[in-house]
Amino acid sequence: MSDDRSGPVGQLLAAEEQFHELMPGKDIYSKLFFRTVLWFALFTAAYTIITGL
């Protein structure tokens, strides 16, 4: 598996990783919680936009 960050999902993952480096809590649980909230919000927004059309 390559570490190609050129696509939109790769760029989103890179931005998420960079943003997490700026967060004060560095333990694995804060990272897991942040990623869960971020991806839930992303998929909720996508679902809302798609079903609202």
Backbone hydrogen bonds, N-H to C=O, Kabsch-Sander energy under -0.5 kcal/mol:
donor,donor_aa,acceptor,acceptor_aa,energy
5,R,3,D,-0.5
11,Q,7,G,-2.4
12,L,8,P,-2.0
13,L,9,V,-2.5
14,A,10,G,-2.2
15,A,11,Q,-2.3
16,E,12,L,-2.3
17,E,13,L,-2.4
18,Q,14,A,-2.3
19,F,15,A,-2.5
20,H,16,E,-2.1
21,E,17,E,-1.3
22,L,18,Q,-0.7
22,L,19,F,-0.9
23,M,19,F,-0.6
23,M,20,H,-0.9
26,K,24,P,-0.5
31,K,27,D,-1.6
32,L,28,I,-2.5
33,F,29,Y,-2.5
34,F,30,S,-2.6
35,R,31,K,-2.5
36,T,32,L,-2.3
37,V,33,F,-2.5
38,L,34,F,-2.7
39,W,35,R,-2.7
40,F,36,T,-2.2
41,A,37,V,-2.4
42,L,38,L,-2.3
43,F,39,W,-2.6
44,T,40,F,-2.3
45,A,41,A,-2.4
46,A,42,L,-2.3
47,Y,43,F,-2.5
48,T,44,T,-2.5
49,I,45,A,-2.4
50,I,46,A,-2.6
51,T,47,Y,-2.7
52,G,48,T,-1.3
53,L,50,I,-0.9
